[in-house]
Amino acid sequence: MQRHDANLTGLHEGLDSPLNAAVGLRDADTLRMVTEAIRHGQVLLAFQPVVRARARQEIVFHEALIRVLDATGRVIPAKEFIDAVEGCEAGRQLDCLALELGLGVLASHPSLRLSINMSARSIGYGRWMRSLDAGLRRRPDIAERLILEISESSAVQIPELVVDFMDDLRARGISFALDDFGSGFSSFRHFRDFFFDILKLDGQFSRGIRADPENRVLAGGIAAIARGLDMYTVASRVEHPEDARILTELGFDCLQGFLFGAPTINPEWQAKKKNSDAA
């Protein structure tokens, strides 16, 4: 039996090693691509609207999503590279660039409100805080129009540091959103540990909710708890009108997804600003 187990283990390792090697090579290539994009300034933001659930023509804010350009000039979305860079220096640099670009957009568009993603790993990263301080010195009004999104998986790694960080910046007028809520295994505990202003339901619950009774129960419970704690709620990855209707009935304040607009690097409000400046 021991020999049989050993043979199975050896077989498993033999099959697993090429897969691990392939994943490692892919991540290394991705990291090189992102590093080159950062070096050459080939980093930009795409914007996706977040709409009011019961008045969907009204955009409450836009989420600013980091993008990089590869060697051919293709726009690469964050989902293609974020895991590979999250724990690296490149991840911190991307957070800084997202913040700097976002602050510039907010300064140029006084009626705009933006959410900008960041990793909890960037808390204490010198350049990030210097960029924020410089932006707020130039335009103090930006703070009340800035939302910082921190993913649940990132926040739980260093909860005490995140709480202190949020307390300091909230005193300056900045709001916070807990992103991808429900993707972790101890989510409900975080309602008690953190005091986020906005909760964004992970897309695995909202996408296709019309055909998933269990997700309707879970999403409804999350919306009810958030409402009881005075948290604003956003359901993400909404792609079907029936999903939007159900999520609205469950009590979500806002909706986000392709049904209301795909992320774009050329938003309508930016084009209007360019035309106005040209005139």
C-alpha positions as CSV (number, residue, x, y, z in Angstrom):
1,M,0.0,0.0,0.0
2,Q,2.8,2.4,0.8
3,R,4.5,1.7,-2.5
4,H,1.1,2.3,-4.3
5,D,0.7,5.6,-2.5
6,A,4.2,6.6,-3.3
7,N,3.6,5.8,-7.0
8,L,0.4,7.9,-7.0
9,T,2.3,10.8,-5.3
10,G,5.0,10.6,-7.9
11,L,2.5,10.5,-10.7
12,H,0.7,13.6,-9.3
13,E,4.0,15.5,-8.9
14,G,4.9,14.6,-12.5
15,L,1.7,16.0,-13.8
16,D,1.7,19.0,-11.5
17,S,5.2,20.2,-12.2
18,P,4.7,21.2,-15.9
19,L,1.5,23.0,-14.9
20,N,3.3,24.9,-12.2
21,A,6.1,25.8,-14.6
22,A,3.7,27.0,-17.2
23,V,1.9,29.2,-14.7
24,G,5.2,30.6,-13.4
25,L,6.3,31.4,-17.0
26,R,3.0,33.1,-17.7
27,D,3.2,35.2,-14.5
28,A,6.8,36.2,-15.3
29,D,5.8,37.3,-18.8
30,T,2.9,39.2,-17.4
31,L,5.1,41.0,-14.9
32,R,7.6,41.9,-17.6
33,M,4.7,43.3,-19.7
34,V,3.4,45.5,-16.8
35,T,6.9,46.6,-15.8
36,E,7.6,47.7,-19.4
37,A,4.3,49.5,-19.6
38,I,5.1,51.4,-16.3
39,R,8.5,52.3,-17.6
40,H,7.2,53.8,-20.8
41,G,4.2,55.5,-19.3
42,Q,1.8,53.2,-21.1
43,V,-0.7,53.2,-18.2
44,L,-4.2,54.7,-18.4
45,L,-7.6,54.6,-16.8
46,A,-10.9,53.2,-18.0
47,F,-14.2,54.4,-16.5
48,Q,-17.4,52.5,-15.8
49,P,-20.5,54.1,-14.5
50,V,-22.3,53.1,-11.3
51,V,-26.0,54.0,-11.5
52,R,-28.7,54.5,-9.0
53,A,-30.8,51.3,-8.9
54,R,-34.2,53.0,-8.9
55,A,-33.3,55.8,-11.3
56,R,-30.8,54.1,-13.7
57,Q,-30.3,57.1,-15.9
58,E,-28.6,58.8,-12.9
59,I,-24.9,58.1,-12.6
60,V,-23.8,58.3,-9.0
61,F,-20.1,57.9,-9.6
62,H,-17.6,56.2,-12.0
63,E,-15.1,53.5,-11.1
64,A,-11.6,54.2,-12.5
65,L,-10.0,51.0,-13.6
66,I,-6.3,50.7,-14.3
67,R,-5.2,49.5,-17.8
68,V,-1.8,49.0,-19.4
69,L,-0.8,48.8,-23.0
70,D,1.2,45.9,-24.2
71,A,4.0,46.0,-26.8
72,T,1.5,46.0,-29.7
73,G,-0.6,48.9,-28.2
74,R,-3.5,46.7,-27.0
75,V,-5.3,47.8,-23.9
76,I,-5.0,45.1,-21.3
77,P,-7.6,45.0,-18.5
78,A,-6.6,44.6,-14.9
79,K,-8.0,41.0,-14.6
80,E,-5.3,39.9,-17.0
81,F,-2.4,41.1,-14.8
82,I,-3.4,42.1,-11.3
83,D,-2.8,38.7,-9.7
84,A,0.7,38.6,-11.1
85,V,1.7,42.0,-9.7
86,E,-0.4,42.3,-6.5
87,G,2.5,41.3,-4.2
88,C,5.3,43.1,-6.2
89,E,6.7,46.5,-6.5
90,A,4.9,46.9,-9.8
91,G,1.6,46.5,-8.0
92,R,2.5,49.4,-5.7
93,Q,3.5,51.5,-8.7
94,L,0.2,50.8,-10.5
95,D,-1.7,51.9,-7.4
96,C,0.3,55.1,-7.4
97,L,-0.3,55.7,-11.1
98,A,-4.1,55.0,-10.7
99,L,-4.3,57.5,-7.9
100,E,-2.3,60.2,-9.7
101,L,-4.3,59.8,-12.9
102,G,-7.5,59.7,-11.0
103,L,-6.7,62.9,-9.0
104,G,-5.9,64.6,-12.3
105,V,-9.3,63.6,-13.7
106,L,-11.1,64.8,-10.6
107,A,-9.3,68.2,-10.7
108,S,-10.3,68.6,-14.4
109,H,-13.9,67.7,-13.9
110,P,-15.3,69.4,-10.7
111,S,-18.7,67.6,-11.0
112,L,-17.3,64.1,-11.2
113,R,-17.0,61.6,-8.5
114,L,-14.6,58.7,-8.9
115,S,-13.7,55.4,-7.1
116,I,-10.1,54.3,-7.4
117,N,-8.8,50.9,-6.6
118,M,-5.9,50.3,-4.3
119,S,-4.3,47.3,-2.5
120,A,-4.0,47.4,1.3
121,R,-0.3,46.6,0.6
122,S,0.1,50.2,-0.7
123,I,-0.7,51.6,2.7
124,G,2.5,53.1,4.0
125,Y,4.0,53.1,0.5
126,G,5.7,56.6,0.4
127,R,4.9,57.6,-3.1
128,W,1.2,56.8,-2.7
129,M,0.7,59.1,0.3
130,R,2.8,61.8,-1.2
131,S,0.7,61.8,-4.4
132,L,-2.5,62.0,-2.4
133,D,-1.2,64.8,-0.2
134,A,0.0,66.8,-3.2
135,G,-3.4,66.3,-5.0
136,L,-5.4,67.5,-2.0
137,R,-3.2,70.5,-1.4
138,R,-3.8,71.6,-5.0
139,R,-7.5,70.9,-4.9
140,P,-9.0,70.3,-1.4
141,D,-12.4,69.7,-2.9
142,I,-11.2,66.5,-4.5
143,A,-11.4,64.6,-1.2
144,E,-15.2,64.6,-0.9
145,R,-15.4,63.3,-4.5
146,L,-12.8,60.5,-4.0
147,I,-13.8,56.9,-3.1
148,L,-11.0,54.5,-2.4
149,E,-11.9,50.8,-3.1
150,I,-10.1,48.1,-1.2
151,S,-10.9,44.5,-1.9
152,E,-12.1,42.3,0.9
153,S,-9.2,39.8,0.3
154,S,-6.7,42.6,0.5
155,A,-8.2,44.3,3.6
156,V,-8.3,41.2,5.7
157,Q,-4.5,40.6,5.4
158,I,-3.7,43.7,7.6
159,P,-7.0,44.7,9.2
160,E,-5.6,46.9,11.9
161,L,-3.5,48.9,9.5
162,V,-6.5,49.3,7.1
163,V,-8.8,50.6,9.9
164,D,-6.2,53.2,11.1
165,F,-5.6,54.2,7.5
166,M,-9.3,54.6,6.8
167,D,-9.9,56.7,10.0
168,D,-7.1,59.1,9.0
169,L,-8.3,59.7,5.5
170,R,-12.0,59.7,6.3
171,A,-11.3,62.7,8.6
172,R,-10.1,64.5,5.4
173,G,-13.4,63.8,3.6
174,I,-12.5,60.6,1.6
175,S,-14.9,57.7,1.4
176,F,-14.1,54.0,1.3
177,A,-15.7,51.1,-0.5
178,L,-15.2,47.4,0.4
179,D,-14.8,45.8,-3.0
180,D,-15.6,42.2,-4.0
181,F,-17.6,41.5,-0.8
182,G,-18.5,37.9,-0.4
183,S,-15.4,36.5,-2.2
184,G,-13.8,35.5,1.1
185,F,-14.6,32.9,3.7
186,S,-15.2,35.1,6.7
187,S,-17.0,38.0,5.1
188,F,-19.7,38.7,7.7
189,R,-17.0,39.3,10.4
190,H,-15.8,42.2,8.4
191,F,-19.0,44.1,8.9
192,R,-17.9,44.4,12.5
193,D,-14.1,44.9,11.9
194,F,-14.4,47.7,9.3
195,F,-16.5,50.8,8.9
196,F,-16.7,51.1,5.1
197,D,-19.0,53.7,3.6
198,I,-19.9,51.5,0.5
199,L,-20.2,47.8,0.1
200,K,-19.8,46.3,-3.4
201,L,-21.3,42.9,-3.7
202,D,-19.0,40.4,-5.5
203,G,-20.1,39.7,-9.0
204,Q,-20.4,35.9,-8.4
205,F,-23.6,36.7,-6.5
206,S,-25.2,39.3,-8.8
207,R,-24.4,37.9,-12.2
208,G,-27.2,35.6,-13.3
209,I,-29.0,36.0,-10.0
210,R,-32.3,35.7,-11.8
211,A,-31.7,31.9,-12.2
212,D,-30.1,31.3,-8.7
213,P,-32.5,31.3,-5.8
214,E,-29.6,30.7,-3.3
215,N,-27.8,33.7,-4.4
216,R,-30.9,35.8,-4.1
217,V,-31.2,34.8,-0.4
218,L,-27.5,35.5,0.2
219,A,-27.5,38.8,-1.7
220,G,-30.7,39.9,0.1
221,G,-29.2,39.1,3.4
222,I,-26.0,41.1,2.7
223,A,-28.1,44.1,1.5
224,A,-30.2,44.0,4.7
225,I,-27.2,43.8,7.0
226,A,-25.4,46.6,5.1
227,R,-28.5,48.8,5.3
228,G,-28.8,48.2,9.0
229,L,-25.2,49.4,9.4
230,D,-25.9,52.5,7.2
231,M,-23.7,51.3,4.4
232,Y,-24.4,52.2,0.8
233,T,-24.6,49.1,-1.4
234,V,-23.5,48.4,-5.0
235,A,-24.2,45.2,-7.0
236,S,-21.5,44.7,-9.6
237,R,-21.4,42.7,-12.9
238,V,-25.0,43.3,-13.7
239,E,-25.5,42.2,-17.3
240,H,-29.2,41.3,-17.7
241,P,-32.3,43.5,-17.1
242,E,-34.0,40.8,-14.9
243,D,-30.9,40.6,-12.7
244,A,-31.1,44.4,-12.3
245,R,-34.7,44.2,-11.3
246,I,-34.1,41.5,-8.7
247,L,-31.1,43.3,-7.2
248,T,-33.1,46.5,-7.0
249,E,-36.0,44.7,-5.2
250,L,-33.5,43.1,-2.8
251,G,-32.5,46.6,-1.7
252,F,-29.3,47.5,-3.5
253,D,-28.8,51.2,-3.8
254,C,-26.6,51.1,-7.0
255,L,-25.9,48.8,-9.9
256,Q,-22.7,48.5,-12.0
257,G,-22.1,46.3,-15.1
258,F,-22.1,46.0,-18.8
259,L,-25.9,46.5,-18.8
260,F,-25.2,50.2,-18.0
261,G,-21.9,50.7,-19.7
262,A,-18.6,48.9,-20.4
263,P,-15.4,50.4,-19.1
264,T,-14.1,52.9,-21.6
265,I,-10.9,54.9,-21.9
266,N,-12.9,57.6,-23.8
267,P,-15.9,58.4,-21.5
268,E,-18.5,60.9,-22.8
269,W,-17.8,63.5,-20.2
270,Q,-14.1,63.5,-21.1
271,A,-14.9,64.0,-24.8
272,K,-17.2,66.9,-23.9
273,K,-14.4,68.6,-21.9
274,K,-12.0,68.3,-24.9
275,N,-14.6,69.8,-27.2
276,S,-15.3,72.6,-24.7
277,D,-11.5,73.4,-24.4
278,A,-11.1,73.4,-28.2
279,A,-14.0,75.9,-28.6
